[in-house]
């Protein structure tokens, strides 16, 4: 299955008007009936997010099923400089330009299903510093032959929580018995968890048929805040917030998201992960949507 995934979730200012630092804004999309961006686009539109699965079809009856291209652009306004992480998986080609500099230029298809048997083919990840003021992002996507799927997202990097995640690994898929390994895991983003085990596992843990729990706490300020929770994994994974199930992954390399408003105070994030055979992978993030 051919895919494109590019993480983009930002404090921004769109072409034509400024929005608050935590308000999503649309991408300006230009859709072409050729792969060279030749001539005028067949049509233009604002895309609230870039998350399309056209399969063997195309974005519109006026666009051919193969050999088409899309260009998206956005202006991001920051009150202070920050670093953003871009993650991309593409078929067929992708170029991302930030402030007139090419930060990603993928010319060969990257397929998540292929990465299961070829672990060297993984999502391309790049951290990009953005300046105070306006930052200009251009994305050029080209589709050659069937199928066509595109996702785009972007994450702002923030300091990791001091406490990190309490991780407990079990040599079974039932999260039962004494842990084979217990440790604290920390990452370079707040409320972020990323483990790409591949065909391996931590020391003392089975490479297949293991399970793990991950738990951390975080504080929400006065008045509460809305969060976007993102979860992607292989194999079965469940996300709980304060003990309430929020998201469940039940298919390899699936990705799901959910928005929740959290009241002020301390909240607990718990992730239950189960690995059976093959590739092992877990990616979670919690992004504040309101100040």
N, C-alpha and C positions, 0 to 999 in steps of 0.2 A: 504494500500500500504506500502510495506516494504522499508525502506530507510536507508542509511548511509550518514551522512554529517559530514565532519570534516574540519573546516576552516584551510587552510595552505597557507600563502602568505608571502615570507621571503626574507631577504638578505642572500645569500647563497653561499656555495661551494659544488659542487656535488662530489660524489665518482669519483676519477680519474682526477679532474681538477677544478680549481677555476674559478669562474665567478664574475662579478662585483656585488656590493651590491644590485642593483635593477634589475638584469637580471634573469628572471625565468629559472630554470634548471629542467631537467627531474627527475622523480622518477625511481629507479631501481626496477622493478616489477618481482616477482617470482610467477608463477602460478602452483598450485598443483591440482591433480585430486582426492584429498582426503581432509578431514577437519583437519588432524593432522600434516600437513607439513611433512609427512613421505616420505622417499626416495628423489630422485632428482626431482626438478620441471619439469613439462612437457615442459615448455618453459620459457624463461626470455625475458624481453624487457624493453626499456625505455618508460615511460609514461609521456608525457609533463605535463599533469594534471591528476588528478584522478576524473573523472566525467563520469561514465558509468551507463547506464540503460539497464541491460541484460534481465529484465522482467522474463519470464519463461525459458529463454535460459541460455547461459553461455558465458564466454569470448572467447571461441574457440571450434571448433568441437571436439578437443581432450580432452576437459574438460567436465565432466558430468553437467547436468543442476542443480543438487542438490549435496550437500555434497562436496563442493570444498573450497579451501582457497587461499588467495593471501597475500603475504608479500611484502610491499614496504619499501624502505630505502632511506635515504638521509643524506648527511652531510652538515650542515649549518655553514658557516664561518662568524663570526661577528667581525668587527673592534672594537666594544665596546659592553659591556653587554647590554641586552635589555630584555623586557618582551613581550611574545607573548601569544595571546589568542587562545586556541583550542576549537572548538565547534563541537560536534559529535552527530549524530543521526544514529543509527545502527540497522540492522536486518541481520544476527542474532547476532554475537558477534564481539567485537572490543577490541583490546588492543593496547595502544600507549605507547611506551617506549622512554624516552628522557634522554640521557646520563646515561643509565643503571638504570633509575628509572621509574617505572610504574606510569604514570600520569593519564591515563584513562584505566579502565577495565570494560567494559560494557558487561554483560553476558545475558541480556534479550533484546528482540527486543524493540526498541523505534520507534514508528510510528507517523509521524506528523499528519496523519488523525485521529489517535486515540487520540492525545493530544487535539483535538477539543472538545471531549466529556469527556476526562480525563485530566484536566489542570495540574495535578501533573506530567504528563509525558511530559517533555519539553526537548529541546536540552540540552545535558550535556555540560557545559562550564567550562573550567579550564584555569587559567592564569599561565603560566610557565616561570620562569626566565631562560634565556639562557646566557651562559658565553661568554666572549671575547675569540675569537679563534674558534676552531672546536666544533660543537655540533652535536650529532648523534641521529637521529630520526628513529625509527622502528615502523611500523604499521602492525598489524596482523589482517586480516579480515577473518571470516569464514561464509560461506553460507550453511545453512542446507536445507531448502525447499523454494520453489517458494514464491514470486518473488525475484529477486536480483537487487539491485541498489546501487551504491557507488558514493559518492562525497567526495572529500578531499580539504580543503583550510586551510590557517593559517594567522592571522592578527598580525602585530606588533603594540603594544600599544604606543601611543604618547600623549603628553599633549593635553588637550581639548582647543579649541579656546577660547580666553578670552570673546568674545561676545556671544558665545553659539548660540542657535537656537531661533528665534522668533516663538512661537507656538500660533496659533489661532484656537480654537475649535468652531464648530457650531452644533446646535441641528437640523440639517437637513443634507441631503447628497448632497447638491448643493453648498456648500461653500458660501452661500449667507446670507445677513442680518448682524445684529450685532453679534459678537462672544459671545458665552456663557462663554468663558474663554480665556484670553490672558496672556501669561507668557513667561519667558525665561527658556529654558531647556538646561542643559549642561551635557556632558558625559565625560568618562575618556579617550577618544580617539579623536584625531583631525579629523574633518570632519566625525564624527560618530553619528548616531542617532539610538537608540534602545528603543522601547516601546513595552512591552508585557502587554497589558491591560487585556487579557483573556476575561472573561464574565463581565468585569466591564469597567469603564471609569473614567476620572478625575472628581473631584467634580463639580457638576453643569452641567455635560454633560450627555446626554442620553447614556444608556448602549448599545443600538442598534440604527441604523439609525442616526449616526453622521458623521461629516466630519471635516477635519483639514488641515491647511497649516503650513508648517515648512520652515523657510528661514534662511540662514546664508551666510556670505561672507568669503572668504579666499584669501590670497595673493599667487601668483605664482612668483617665482624669475626670475631674468634675464635669457633670453633664452627660457623661457617656460618649460613645463614638461608634460609628458604623465601620465594619471591617469586611473586606473581601478575602475569603478563605479559598486558597487554591491547593488542590491535591492531585498528584499524579503518581502512579505506582505500578509495579509488577511484582507480586501478584495481589492477593486480597488485602485491602486496607480499609480501616474505619477511622474517621475523625470525630472526636467528641469534644464539646466545649462545656465545661462545668458538668460533665457526665451526660449531656444530651447529644445523641447522634446527629451529626450535621451532614457528613458526606460519607459515601461508601464506594470504593473501587472494587469491581468484581470482574474486570477484564484486563488482560495484559496491556500495559502502556496506555491505559485510559487516563483521561484528565477531566476533572470536574471542579466547579466553583460554586460558591454560595455566599450571599451577603447576609450579615447579621448585625443588629444593633446591640451593643453591650453596654450595660449600665456601669457607672463609676465603681471602682473598687478592684479587688483582686479576682482574676479569672484563671482557670486551669485548662490547658490544652492537653489532650491525651490522644495518642495515635496507636492503634493496634495494627500490627503488620504481620502477614503470613506469607512465607515463601515456600513454594512447592518445588518446581524444577526449572532449570534454565536460568535466564537472566534475572537478577535481583536489583531493584531500583525503588527509591522512595524520594519524593520531592514535595515539600509543603511550604507554604508561605501565608502569612496573615498581613494584609495591606490595609492601613487605615484609610478610610474614604472621607472622613470629616476631621476637622482640626481637633 
